[in-house]
Amino acid sequence: MESMDYHQAAELLAWQVELGATEAICDAPVNRYEVPASQPKAKAAAKGPQPLRPEAKPDPVALARQSARAAQTLEELRAAVEAFEPCELRKGARNLVFSDGVPGAPVMFVGEAPGREEDRAGKPFVGRAGQMLDRMLAAIDMGRDRNVYITNVLPWRPPQNRDPKPDEIAMMRPFVLRHIELAKPKLLVLVGNWSCQTLLEKRGIIRLRGTWTEAAGLPCLPMVHPAYLLRNPAFKREAWADLLSLQARLRDG
């Protein structure tokens, strides 16, 4: 075929379109059903040692749930908490601060975290704030020696008494819930913001205090922390009202 210029080729293509041509084909027909004689070979795997994939770290919250559920007594729960390695706080604390008071008491106080004095003694609420709490309880004929049981959200002292971190609260929450189940109180008192955050998923203790609600399936009363009363003595009137509410609720069953 003689060579065509651009205009001749364009006219020929337009003529073919008018005839109904919809696609261009080669001079030789193509069998699209033909199977290739040989399939292309997959690339050979690279030789030599392959880098190891980092193993996924276990979920500390899931581990905490498993460990807490396995505990059938308060003694077993204490041992489980003490052996719980994912919480880094245990490495910097002197002692585990598990509980104080009478197991099975009708009222269970849940505080925030141990301070310096609690870390030394291995018991919750033994410093100045704890002494304030004891005086408050004595004013309504209560005490950790007869009808009160006390624990904290965190069983180890945070460095420099800093606030608990969200991941620390999350991994300790299953132990707190199991602690409540095994202690079997009738009423809960949530002392301070972080205990409310853990069991109510709410903060703002000044707004929450004094109003009965429910946590862990039990009636609970949020109260300000005694340490707050040491810094703000004028708030003792509200704290006294909360104590009277606790006394009345306990008396009425």
C-alpha positions as CSV (number, residue, x, y, z in Angstrom):
1,M,0.0,0.0,0.0
2,E,1.2,3.4,-1.0
3,S,2.0,5.6,2.0
4,M,-0.7,8.1,2.9
5,D,-0.4,11.5,4.3
6,Y,-2.3,12.7,7.4
7,H,-5.4,14.0,5.6
8,Q,-5.8,10.7,3.6
9,A,-5.5,8.6,6.7
10,A,-8.0,10.8,8.6
11,E,-10.6,10.5,5.7
12,L,-10.1,6.8,5.5
13,L,-10.6,6.4,9.3
14,A,-13.8,8.6,9.1
15,W,-15.1,6.4,6.3
16,Q,-14.6,3.3,8.4
17,V,-16.4,4.8,11.3
18,E,-19.3,5.6,9.1
19,L,-19.4,2.0,8.0
20,G,-19.8,1.0,11.7
21,A,-16.2,0.1,12.7
22,T,-15.8,0.4,16.5
23,E,-12.3,-0.9,17.1
24,A,-9.0,-1.3,15.3
25,I,-7.7,-4.8,14.6
26,C,-4.4,-6.2,13.4
27,D,-3.8,-7.8,10.0
28,A,-3.7,-11.2,11.5
29,P,-6.6,-12.5,13.7
30,V,-6.0,-12.9,17.4
31,N,-7.3,-16.0,19.2
32,R,-8.3,-14.7,22.6
33,Y,-9.2,-18.2,23.9
34,E,-5.8,-19.7,23.4
35,V,-4.0,-20.8,26.5
36,P,-0.3,-19.8,26.7
37,A,2.1,-22.7,26.3
38,S,3.7,-22.0,29.7
39,Q,2.6,-19.9,32.6
40,P,5.0,-17.2,33.8
41,K,7.1,-18.4,36.7
42,A,6.7,-16.7,40.0
43,K,9.7,-14.9,41.2
44,A,12.0,-17.0,43.3
45,A,11.9,-16.2,47.0
46,A,14.8,-14.1,48.2
47,K,17.5,-16.3,49.7
48,G,19.1,-15.7,53.0
49,P,17.6,-15.1,56.5
50,Q,14.5,-13.0,56.6
51,P,14.1,-10.3,59.3
52,L,11.8,-11.4,62.2
53,R,8.6,-9.6,62.5
54,P,8.1,-8.1,66.0
55,E,5.7,-10.1,68.1
56,A,2.5,-8.2,69.0
57,K,2.5,-7.3,72.7
58,P,-0.3,-8.7,74.8
59,D,-3.1,-6.3,75.8
60,P,-2.5,-5.4,79.4
61,V,-6.2,-4.7,80.0
62,A,-7.1,-8.2,78.7
63,L,-4.3,-9.7,80.9
64,A,-5.7,-7.8,83.9
65,R,-9.2,-9.1,83.3
66,Q,-8.0,-12.6,83.0
67,S,-5.9,-12.4,86.2
68,A,-8.6,-10.7,88.2
69,R,-11.3,-13.2,87.2
70,A,-9.0,-16.1,88.3
71,A,-8.8,-14.7,91.8
72,Q,-11.4,-16.4,94.1
73,T,-10.5,-14.7,97.3
74,L,-9.1,-11.4,98.5
75,E,-5.8,-13.1,99.2
76,E,-5.6,-14.5,95.7
77,L,-6.4,-11.1,94.3
78,R,-3.7,-9.4,96.3
79,A,-1.2,-12.0,95.0
80,A,-2.5,-11.4,91.4
81,V,-2.1,-7.6,91.7
82,E,1.4,-7.9,93.2
83,A,2.5,-10.2,90.4
84,F,1.0,-8.1,87.6
85,E,4.0,-7.1,85.6
86,P,2.5,-4.8,82.9
87,C,2.0,-1.9,85.3
88,E,5.4,-0.1,85.5
89,L,4.5,1.6,88.7
90,R,5.4,-1.5,90.7
91,K,9.0,-1.1,89.8
92,G,9.4,2.3,91.5
93,A,7.2,1.7,94.6
94,R,8.4,0.4,97.9
95,N,5.3,-1.6,98.8
96,L,2.0,-2.8,97.4
97,V,-0.8,-0.8,98.9
98,F,-3.7,-3.2,98.6
99,S,-6.3,-2.5,101.3
100,D,-7.0,-1.7,105.0
101,G,-10.0,-2.1,107.2
102,V,-12.5,-5.0,107.6
103,P,-13.2,-7.2,104.6
104,G,-16.9,-7.7,104.2
105,A,-17.6,-4.3,105.9
106,P,-20.8,-2.6,104.7
107,V,-19.0,0.4,103.3
108,M,-16.0,0.3,101.0
109,F,-14.0,3.4,100.2
110,V,-12.2,3.6,96.9
111,G,-9.4,6.2,96.9
112,E,-7.1,7.3,94.2
113,A,-3.4,6.3,94.7
114,P,-0.9,5.9,97.6
115,G,1.2,8.8,98.7
116,R,4.6,8.7,100.3
117,E,3.4,7.6,103.7
118,E,1.1,5.0,102.3
119,D,4.0,3.6,100.1
120,R,6.1,3.3,103.3
121,A,3.4,1.6,105.4
122,G,1.8,-0.5,102.7
123,K,-1.7,0.7,103.7
124,P,-4.0,3.2,102.2
125,F,-4.9,6.6,103.9
126,V,-2.3,6.7,106.6
127,G,-0.8,10.1,106.0
128,R,-2.3,13.5,106.9
129,A,-5.3,12.9,104.5
130,G,-5.8,9.4,106.1
131,Q,-5.9,10.9,109.6
132,M,-8.4,13.4,108.4
133,L,-10.5,10.5,107.0
134,D,-10.4,8.7,110.3
135,R,-11.6,11.7,112.1
136,M,-14.4,12.2,109.6
137,L,-15.5,8.5,110.0
138,A,-15.3,8.7,113.8
139,A,-17.7,11.6,113.7
140,I,-20.4,9.3,112.4
141,D,-19.4,6.3,114.5
142,M,-17.6,4.5,111.7
143,G,-14.0,3.4,111.4
144,R,-11.7,1.0,109.5
145,D,-11.4,-1.1,112.6
146,R,-15.1,-2.2,112.6
147,N,-17.3,-1.2,109.6
148,V,-15.2,0.3,106.8
149,Y,-13.0,-1.3,104.1
150,I,-10.6,0.8,102.1
151,T,-8.6,0.4,98.9
152,N,-7.3,2.6,96.0
153,V,-7.6,2.6,92.2
154,L,-3.8,2.3,91.9
155,P,-2.0,-0.1,94.3
156,W,1.4,1.5,93.8
157,R,2.5,5.1,94.4
158,P,3.0,7.1,91.2
159,P,6.3,9.0,91.0
160,Q,6.2,12.3,92.7
161,N,2.6,11.7,93.5
162,R,1.6,12.5,89.9
163,D,-1.9,11.9,88.7
164,P,-2.7,8.4,87.3
165,K,-2.4,8.0,83.6
166,P,-5.3,6.7,81.5
167,D,-3.5,3.4,80.6
168,E,-2.7,2.8,84.3
169,I,-6.4,3.3,85.2
170,A,-7.5,1.0,82.4
171,M,-5.3,-1.8,83.4
172,M,-6.1,-1.6,87.1
173,R,-9.8,-1.2,86.7
174,P,-10.5,-4.9,86.3
175,F,-8.7,-5.5,89.6
176,V,-10.8,-2.8,91.3
177,L,-14.0,-4.3,90.1
178,R,-13.0,-7.7,91.2
179,H,-11.9,-6.3,94.5
180,I,-15.4,-4.9,95.0
181,E,-17.0,-8.2,94.1
182,L,-14.9,-10.2,96.6
183,A,-15.2,-7.6,99.4
184,K,-19.0,-7.6,99.0
185,P,-19.8,-4.2,100.5
186,K,-23.4,-2.7,100.5
187,L,-22.3,0.8,99.7
188,L,-19.4,2.4,97.9
189,V,-17.7,5.8,98.6
190,L,-15.6,7.1,95.7
191,V,-13.0,9.5,97.1
192,G,-11.7,12.0,94.7
193,N,-11.7,12.6,90.9
194,W,-9.7,9.5,89.9
195,S,-11.9,7.0,91.6
196,C,-14.9,8.6,89.9
197,Q,-13.1,8.4,86.6
198,T,-12.4,4.8,87.1
199,L,-15.8,3.6,88.2
200,L,-18.1,6.2,86.8
201,E,-16.1,7.4,83.8
202,K,-16.8,11.0,85.0
203,R,-14.7,13.7,86.6
204,G,-15.5,16.9,88.4
205,I,-15.7,15.9,92.0
206,I,-17.1,19.2,93.2
207,R,-20.1,18.7,90.9
208,L,-20.4,15.0,91.5
209,R,-20.1,14.9,95.3
210,G,-23.1,14.5,97.5
211,T,-25.3,12.8,94.9
212,W,-25.9,9.1,95.2
213,T,-25.4,7.2,92.0
214,E,-24.4,3.6,91.0
215,A,-21.1,2.0,90.3
216,A,-20.1,-1.7,90.0
217,G,-23.8,-2.5,90.6
218,L,-23.9,-0.8,94.0
219,P,-25.1,2.5,95.4
220,C,-22.2,4.9,95.6
221,L,-21.5,8.3,96.9
222,P,-18.7,10.5,95.4
223,M,-16.9,12.6,98.1
224,V,-14.0,15.1,97.9
225,H,-10.6,13.7,98.9
226,P,-9.6,14.5,102.5
227,A,-6.4,16.1,101.1
228,Y,-8.7,18.7,99.4
229,L,-10.2,19.5,102.8
230,L,-6.8,20.1,104.3
231,R,-6.1,22.7,101.6
232,N,-9.7,24.1,101.6
233,P,-11.1,23.9,105.2
234,A,-14.1,26.0,104.2
235,F,-15.4,22.9,102.2
236,K,-15.7,20.8,105.4
237,R,-19.4,21.8,105.7
238,E,-20.2,20.1,102.4
239,A,-18.1,17.1,103.4
240,W,-20.0,16.9,106.7
241,A,-23.3,16.8,104.7
242,D,-22.0,13.9,102.7
243,L,-21.0,12.0,105.8
244,L,-24.5,12.5,107.2
245,S,-26.0,11.2,103.9
246,L,-23.7,8.1,104.1
247,Q,-24.8,7.5,107.7
248,A,-28.5,7.8,106.8
249,R,-28.2,5.5,103.8
250,L,-26.4,2.9,105.8
251,R,-28.9,3.1,108.7
252,D,-31.9,2.8,106.3
253,G,-30.3,-0.2,104.6
